[in-house]
Amino acid sequence: MSSTAFTFDTEDVFFTYFDQLRIHEQLVECERYADFDQDTYQTTVEEAYKFARDVFAPLNAIGDQTGCTLDAEGNVTLPEGYKEAWDQMREGGWTAPRADPDYGGSGMPYVIGAFLSEVMSGANMSLQMYVGLSSAAARVIKNHGPEGLARPVAEKIFAGEWGGTMCLTEADAGSSVGDNRTKAVPSPDQSDVWLLEGEKIFITGGDSNLVENICHLVLARTPGSPEGTKGLSLFMVPKFWFDTETLELQDRNGAHVLKLEHKMGIKSSATCVLGIGSRGPCRGWMVGKEREGIRLMFDMMNEARIGVGVQGLAAGSAAFQYARAYVHERVQGTSLKHLRDPNAKRVPIVNHPDVRRMLMNQKVLVETMRSMAYRLALSADIAESHPDEDRRAKLHRRVELLVPVVKSMCTDLGFDIAVTAVQIFGGYGFTQEFPVEQLVRDAKIQSIYEGTNGIQALDLLGRKMRMEGGRLFMEWMQDAKAEIEAAQVEGFDAQATALGKAIDAVAAAAMHIAGVGQQDIDEAMLQAVPFLQALGYTVLGQEALDQARVAKRKIAARGETNFLKGKLLNLDYFTATFLPQVTATSKAIRNGDTSCLDPSLFTAN
């Protein structure tokens, strides 16, 4: 461990993967993963960690201090060393490990991809963002791209030779995507080619010197299309036009970066204002069918939101590892028991109770968030590939329900854990001598992009809770109750009973909000974020209980270790510290206070 060099807790990953989730046993039932075994997954984890530690991490502070530069032609250059790191990624096959083997990838499952995203993001958040967005764009192009171009373009992006972006946001159309004003009209000169005109903002990876070409996925409105999201189509717009037979690059297309945003964090991730047609004709091909744009974007939205949740986990995980090392390095004061003895030995701050409380907060939240996020990724794998149709359908419903929970909880708590790391470091944590202040700045964006956490809560309460007449939530509750009964039999009666009360509290809050919503939608949605948090802490409590059950069985079989005992202590701490927040939040929701909606508040003058 080190308070300045990146480290990662692979022991917890292996426990979560192989002891708790048993991914090697579950995924072997899916034909596409039948050839992978535990050794393959374990080796992938070990090698990815080495790459993140040795290649990504050394560039993190450099990138933060240097940032990106933009020239007059709209070309973005990343900090020194980034291009070389990208080339090493390409050579090592890390740009698209989840891509199908016939597209040049390794065909790894999403649950392994979640770890890869966590470890790479923890080492260098900015650099990993180029990988994640390009891979997501390539999957959309592969599945829906123009005939004859979908495969070769996707292969180029998966290989890391080209890049990809998602272009949704406009100056007056942020979270309200339906207000997009970018237009597309058929080209009078080229069949199946469209001319686009508009401006997109906050485009991550809008340009870089990592790749030779970039394919932007742009939402735009075609002639005669209605207002709102139903009128949007999706287009593939390359930076450089290219020969459709050979993919040889030709003249510059009319998509140019006009400005780089100067940001609080992720400074070596190029966040761009992209001019569409402002410096010459901008050509593109339609992706999918006309007016299907928002549906195609939402096809990748679950994956993108889980990915951002994993970024939050990564920030929290890295912050905890730095803090965990620092508390042994930093000597400050005496133990409280010898406070009045002027000759008492000075001790490392790990001996101070409040420091240990903060560390325990970090440990418990990181390990339960990891379990929750990895479980959701595994569920997505099985929902897509398992031969049993009923099991696929059920897990698809579970993914739908919990995506906003994972995105919101991991990003909010990941940021909080990073802030706690700064507190543990004290004054030194506020300086750039240590990496934790950068984690705080890098992590803040995660609760904002890919749909703010407020929007995630609205999605959960206004859409997911109502789907199929409430089936998604009822199924989750039934499964959770069954696990509680099993845990009580295994000797976790007190903790399982407390978790059961939390589930009941969430259900009571849901019923109350449903009743309020029939009378006043604003009053109901006022409770969206508190409700998501109550459900989120309950789901994390499920993971703490499940991990403790697994650890207890392992202790019985092989004996106690500090790591396994830590899982039992995690559960006790979570039960005492976090579960009471669920019942308190439920009570606050049911109290129905609407003071903040009073029109006398927050007036413009």
N, C-alpha and C positions, 0 to 999 in steps of 0.2 A: 504493500500500500504506500501511497505517496500523497502529500497534500498539494503537490504541484504537477505531477505526472499522471496521465490518465490511466486508471485501472478499472477492472470490471469484475463483478462477482459471478463467475461462470458456475460456481458450485450451486448457487440458487437457480440458475437457468437449468442445469441438469436435473435438479430435484423437481422443478416445475414440469419440465418436459417428460422425464422418464418415470419418476415415482408418482407424481400427482396426476398429470394429464395422460400419461402413457401414450404419447403421440405415436410411437413406433408400432404399438399394437392396434391403435385405432386407424391409422392411415394405411396400414397394409391391406385393409379391407377395400380400399379404393384402388382400382386398377392402375391409375396413372402414377400412384406412389408405391406400388407393390414391390418394386425393386430396391427401395430404400430401407435401410435398417438402422438400428440405434447407433452403430459405429459410424455410419455415414453422416448422420445428423450431428453426432458428437464431434467428429473431425471438422465438419463445416463450422461449428461454433468456435472451436479452438483456433482454426485458421483465420476466421473472420476477426476474432478478437486481436490476434497478432497484427493483422493488417491495419485495423483501426488504431491500435496502440502505436505502431511503428511508422505508419504512413500518414494517416489522417490527423492524429492528435498533435504532432509537432507543428502543423500548419495553422492550428486553431487561433492562437493568440496573434500570430503574424497577420492572418486574414482580418482579424478584428481591428488591428491597429492600422492596417493599410487600406482595406476596403477595395472597391472596384473603381475603374476609371472608364470614362466615355469619351470617344473621339468625335470629330465633326461629322463623320460618316455614319454614326449610330452604332459603332462597334464597341463592345465592352471587353475590357481586359481584366482578368482576375489577378489576385496577388501572386507574387513570386512563389513558385513551387506547386501551385494548384494544377497547372496543365500536366506536369510530370506525375503528380499523384493520380490524376484522371487516367493517364496512359497506363499506369501500373494497375489501376482498377480494370481497365479493358483487358489487359494481358492476363490478369488473374481470374477473369470471368465474373467479376463482382458487379458489373453494371446492370445485369439482368439475370440473376440466378434463378428467378421464378419463371422465366420465359420457357416455352416449350423447347425441348431439345432440337426439333426440326427448325426452330427459329434461332438456334445458336445458344440457347440458355441451358440451364441445368435441370429445369423442371421441378425445382424445389417447391414444397407446399408453402402456403401463406404463413403458417405458424412459424416456420423457419425464417421466412421473410420478416416477420415481426421482430425477431431477435436481431437480424442483420440491420434493420432500421434502427433499433435501439442502440446497438453498440457503435454503429457508425455515427449516428446523431450525437451520442454522448461524447464521442471523440472530436467531432467537428460538424456542428449542426448545419452550417452554411453549405459546406461542400456536399453533404449527403442530400440536400434538397434538390440539387441538380439531377441526382440519380433517381430519386423517388418520382419526381414530376415527369421526367423523360419516360420512365417505364410505364407510368399510368397512361400517358399520351399514346405510347406505342401500342398498348393493349386496345385502346379505342380504335386506332387506325387499323390494327390487325383484324378486328371484328367487324368494323363498319366502314373502312376506308374505301376510296374509289377503286373500282374494278381494275385489276392490272397493276395497281400501285400499292394496295394495302400490304401485301406480303413484303415486297422489296423495301418499302419505306420502313415498315415495322422492324425488319431485320437490321437495317442501318441504325435505328435508334437503340434497339436491344444491344447491339454490338458496341454502343458508345461512340460510333463514328458521327452520328447526327444526334441532335437533342430534340426535346419536345416541350411545349408549354400548354397551359390552359388559359384562355383569354375570355373571361366573363365580365369582369368589373369595369365600369365606366364611372366618370366623375360624378354623375348624378344617378348612378345605378349601382350601388354597392351591394348590400344584402338584398335589395329589391331588383333581382336580375331581370324581371319582366319589363323594366323601364329602359332596357338597352336600346340605343339609337343607331348603332352601327348598321350600315345598309349593304346589301349585296344584290347586284344585278347581273344577268347573263352577259358574257362577253360577246360583242358582235363579231369578233374575229376568230374565236377558238371554241370549238364544240366542247361542252361539259366543263368549261372554265367560267368562273364568276369574277366580277370586279367588285372589290370591297372598299368601303370608305367609312372611316370613323376613328375613334381613339379609345384605347384601353389603358387602364391604370392598374398599379399594383401587380404587374405581371412578373411572377417569380421566374428567374432564369430567362428573361426576355431576350438576352443575348449573352454570349460569353466566347472566350477564345479556347474553350475546351473542345469544341466540335467544329466541323467544317460547314455544317448547315443546321438549321433549326426549323422544325415544322410546328407552327402555331395552330392550335385548335381554337378557332374564333367563332363566337356566337354572333350572328347577324340576322337582320330581318330582310326577307325577300319581298319583291313588289307584290302588293295585294294581301300580304300577311296581316293578321289581326294584331292588335296591341297585346301586351302581356307575354307570358312565357310560351303560350301556345303558338305564337307567331315566329318563334326563333328557330333558325336552322344552324347547323354546325358546318364549318369549313376548315379545310387543311390549307394553311397559308405558309409556304416556305420562305425563308430568308432569301435564299437564292433559288431562282427558277432552275429546273433541271430537265434533262432529256428523259422522257418517260420510258424509254427502252433501256438505256444504259445507266441512268441516274447520274450521268456526268453533269457537273454544275455548269450553269450558264450565267445569264446576267442577274444583277441584283433585283429582287422583287421590291415592291413598294411597301414593305413593312419595316419601319426604322424605329430604333429607340430614340426618343426625343429628350428623355431626361432620366437620370438615376435618382431614386428617392434616397435621402439621407436619413438613416433610421437609428432607432435606439439600440438595436441589436442585429444579429445575423447580417453583419456588415459586408461579408464577402459573398453573400447571396444577392445577385443583381436583381433588385426590385425596380421594374422599369415602367415608364410611360411609353406605350407603343403606338406610334402613328401608323394608321392604316390608310394608305393612299394619299398621304399628305406630301410626299416627296416623289410622286410619280405613280403610275398605275399599280395597284396591288391585286394580284391574281391569286386565285385559290380554287380548290375542288370541293364540292359538297361531300360531306361525310354522312353516310346514311341517307335518309329521305328528307325531302323538304318539310320543315316545321317539326322535325323530330329532335332538334338540337338539345332541348332541355332534358328530354328523356335519355338521350345518349350520355349527357353529362351526369345525370343522376345514376346511370348504370355504374359509373366509377366513383360516385360520391361516397358510398359506404366504405369502399376501400380507402379513399382519401381521408375520410374522417377517422377511421381506425388508425391510419398512418399518423395523423396529427396527434391522436391520443398517445401513440407510442413515442412520438417526439417528447411529449410532456413527461412520460415515464423516463425517457432517456435523460432529460434534464435533472429530474429528481434523483435518479440512480447515480449519475455522475457526481452530483452535489453531495450525496450521502457518502460516497467513497472518498471524496476529498476530505469531508469533515471527519469521517471515521479515522483517517490517518492523522489529521492535524491534532486531534485531541490527545494523541500520544506524544506528539512532538512539542506542543506548547506547554511549558511549565509556568504555572501562575498560582500564587497563594499556597496556603496549607489546607489540609483537610479540615472540614468544619469541626471535627472532634478535637482538633488541636489548635483552634483558632486563637486562643489566648496565650499560646506558648510562643514567644518571640524566637525561640531557637528551633521551632518545628521545621521539619524538612519541607521544602517546596515540592509540590506534586504536579504531575501532568493534569490538565483540566478534565481529563476523562474521569477523574475522581470526584468531581463536583456534581451533586445531585441534579441540578437544573440542566447541566450539560448532558447528563445521561438521559434526562427526560426528553430533551430535544432530539438526541440521537435515536431514541426509541420511537418517537413520532416518525422520524425519517425512515427507519428500518421497517416498521410495520406497514407504513403506507407504500413504500417502494415495492416490498415483496408481495403485498396483496394486489397492488395495481398490475404488477407483472403477471401474476397469475390470472387476473381478470382479462387483461389484454390478450395474452397468449391463448386463453380459453376461447375468446371470441374469434380470434384468427383461426384456430382449429375448427371451430364450429362452421366458419365460412368455408374452409376446405371440404369438410364432410358434406355440407349443404350443397356444394357444387358437384362432388364427385362420387359420393357413396352410392352403391347399387340399390339400396333400399329406398324406395320413393317416399315412404312415410317418414323415414328418418331425415331424409333431405329436406322435406317440407317443414318438419318441426324445427330443425336447426335453422332453416332460413327465417322462420318466424322469430326465433330467439335472437338471431343477428339483427333483424330489423328493430326489435325492441331495445336492444342494449347498445347499439352503435352510438346514439347521442349520449348515453351514460358514460361509456368509455371515453369518448372524445372530451366531454366536459370534465369529468372527475380527474382524469389523468393530466389534463392541461392545467386545471386550477390547482390541484394538489402538487403537481410537479413544480410549478412556480413557487408555491408556498414552501416546498422542501428546499428549493434553491435559496430562498430568502432566509430560511432557518440556518442554512449553511453559512451565510454571511454573518448571522448573529453568533454562531458558534466560533467563527474565526475572530469575531470582535472587530476592532479597528482595522486589522490587517485584511479582513474580508472585504472592506470597503475600498481597498487599493487594488491596482492592477498587478501587484506583485503575486497575487494568488488568483486562481481561475474562477472562483465562485461568483464574483461580481459580474463577469461576462455571462455566466449561465443565467443569472437573473435577467439580464437584458435580452439575451437570446430567447429565453423561454416565454417572455410576456406575450409575444405575438400569437402563441399557440391557442390561447383562449379567444382569439379574435378572428383568425382566418379559417377558411373552410367552413364558414358559418359560425358566427359568434356563439358563445356558450348560452347566451340568452335565446338565440334561435334554436339551438339544440334542445333547450327545455321546451320551447313552443312545439317543436317537432314531436318530442316525446309525449307531451300532454295533449296536444291538439290533434295529432295524427296517429302515433303508434299505439297509444292507450285505447283508441277507438277502433282500430283495425279489426275486422272480422268480429265485431260485437264485443270487443274486449278480450278476445281469445289469447292474444299474445301475453298479456299481463296475467291472466288466470292460469295459463300453462306454467309460466315462471313461478307463480306463487305455489301451485300444486307441487312442482318439482322441489322447490325450496323446503316446503313442509315435510316432504318425504325424506330429504336429507337430514333434516332436524331430528326426525324420529330415529333414523339410523344412528346419528351421533349420540343421542341420549342412551341408546343401548350400549354404545362403546365407552361410556364413562364420561361423557361431556355434558351431563345433564344441565348444570347451571348455565354454562355458556350457550348451549343449544336453546334452552328456554328463553334466555335473553334475546337471542337472535329471532326466535319465534315471535316475541313481543314486538320486535322492530318490524317484522313483516306485517303483523297485524296493524301496526301504527301507519305503515305506508298504505295499506289497503283502506284504512279509515280515512286517510287524507284524500285518497283517490275518489272515494265515494262522496266525500264532502264537496270536492271541486266539481265533480260531475253534476251535483245538484245545483251548485252556484252557477255553473255554466249555462244551465237552462234559463236562467233569469238575466245574467249579465256577463257577457264574454270577457270584458275587461277585468272584472273582479276575479273571475276564474283564472285567467292567464297571469294575473298578478302573482299567483302562487306557483308559476311554472318552474322557476329556478329553485325555490325551496323544495318543491316536490322532487325534482331531479336529484338534488343533493341527498334527500332522505332515502330515495331508492338507491342512489349510488353508494352511500355508506353501508346500506344493507347488503348490496351485492359484494362489496369488499369484505364485509363480515362473513358472508358465505365462503369466500376464498380463505379467510383466516381459519375458519372452522375446518374446511376440507384439508388444508395443509397440516393442521394439527392432528387430524385423524390419521393421515398418511404417516406423519412423523412418529406418532405413538406406535403404529404397527412396526415401523422400522426399528424403533428402539427395542421393542419386544423381541424382534428377530435377531438384531445384531448388536444391541447395546447402545447406550446413550452417548452422544457427541454434543459439543457445544452448539453446533449448527442445528441439530434436531431438537435439542432442548429449546433453542431459540424460537422454533415454530410453535411450541406449546406456550411459551411466554408471549409470543405475538398475539395469540388468541386471547389470553387473559387480559393483556393490555388493551386490545381492541374492544373487548367486551366492556371493560371498565371505563374506557376513555371516549370511544367513538359511538358505540351503540346508543348511549343516553342522548346523543345529539339527534338521533332519528326520532325518538319519542317526543323530544322537546320541539323539534321542527314540525312534526305532525300536529301537535297541540297548537302551535302558533298558526299553522295553516287553518285549522278548524276554528280558531278564534275569529277569523274572518275580518281582521282589521284592514280598512281601506283608506286610511288617513292620507296616504301619498297621492290618492286620486282626487283629492279635494281641489277644485279649480282655483282656489285662492292661493295655492302654492305654486312656486316656480314660474311666476309670471315674467314677462320679458323685461319689465321696468324695475 
